[in-house]
Amino acid sequence: MLTAVPDIQKIIENRSLITHFQPQVSLKRKAVVGLEALSRGFDPQSGEIIPPTLLFEQARDRASRLALDRACRTNAAESFAALHRKDKSLMLSMNIDASCINEETRGSCHVLNLVTRCGISPSNVIIEIIESRCEDMDALMAFVQFYRENDFLIALDDVGAGFSNLDRIPLLKPDVIKLDRTLINGVDRHFHKLEVVRSFVQMSNRLGCLVLAEGVETAEEAMCLLSNGVDVFQGFYFARPAPGLDAVPGMAGKVDALAERHRANRTQQIADDKRLYSSYDLTVLTMCQELAETLAKDMGQVLSNFVDTYDGVECLYVLDMRGNQITDTVCDPTRLKTCKRFLYEPASVGADHSLKEYFLPIQAGLEKFTTRPYISLASGNLCITISHVFYHKSSGRHRILCVDMIRAEEGGPR
């Protein structure tokens, strides 16, 4: 048990540091694509390890932080050099303390000189930055530009945690976005977290950068993320940090098993979705056929009958072809969230749905459309909406039936 941490200056001067590597694995490629260098200190007298949190807490002033940061980088590069000579495809992820980037340090070329001395190609190095710690944004921008021009890759770390400034993502144009553990934890069980992950994946695809999920601790988290566009993972589920490549051989079985499980799950999910949506389509078509023969004054009662008759139906309403609601919203009363009635309220006659996701495809010429799962403004529950055009005989006009179907929280896309 470590009773006292040695003086930070002595740790730096004596290089009382060790580097462990945690693999970053691509499930689709079934391969380790990179290693993140993680520093620990050690007490030379007792040989005991100093955990990283405790180690970095000792560097309280700017000079100490910079000296420790550079010592850790040097150890990481020197430790990685031997691995790089054996496998030129491996990437090294190296953390930079963004609080040390300022006018005084940004022109030092320390990282460039270091990797050059160690014989590591700059294109094999990912510089990880937690931008929220930066005190000089101009210096950070210049730092990023310089290292990008010298073929380094840039990663933003801890994205989605705490006070991360999302507006800096388009400014820094990172090559890699690392999603923080707080966002990944339980993502397979929490729809709201999953939607945030999906948003980052969508944004990253448009910006041309890679999403990496860190802190993955369960197979279920990995499966959920893989199903939603994340391919590179890092975390205790795959491997704990270890010297050199010690952790890599033990991952092969897990990677193969997850890849096979993903293939089987996706195949089954596609088949299940096909059956489910076929049944939805039949239900909605049957409703439309009955509504086509119903007088306008009786539509409300018929919609109520549908709620009682068909399982899984949460709300129903009818629109005209301009997107205006022409019936009240009829809902299953047992499904409404009474605790949030000021936020969630079923729409009434006259409500404008012309900008809704389920109306615009109809306006564009589709006969029917099914949304992705979303939180219903009518009930506060997770649902999908199916919109379907039908010809209302008594009025001689086309109408749109909208049906909100109940969906459970889910990890995979539907």
Buried (B, 14 or more C-beta within 10 A) or exposed (E): EBEEBBEBBEBBEEEBBBBBBBBBBBBEEEBBBBBBBBBBBBBEEEEEBBEBEEBBEBBEEBEBBBBBBBBBBBBBBBBBBEBBEEEEEBBBBBBBBBBBBBEEBBEEEBBBEBBBEBEBEBEBBBBBBBBBBBEBBEBBBBBBBBBBEBEBBBBBBBBBBEEBBEEBBEEBBBBBBBBBBEBBBBBBBBBEBBBBBBEBBEBBEEEEBBBBBBBBBBBBBBBBBBBBBBBBBBBEBBBBBBEBBEBBEEBEEBBEEBBEBBEEBBEEBEEEEEEBBEEBBEBBBEBBEEBBEBEBEEBBEBBBEBBEEBEBBBBBBBBBEEBBBBBBBBBBEEBBEEEEEEEBBBBEEEBEBEEBEBBBBBEEEEEBBBBEBBBBBBBBBBBBBBBBBBEBEEEEEEBBBBBBBBBEEBBBBB
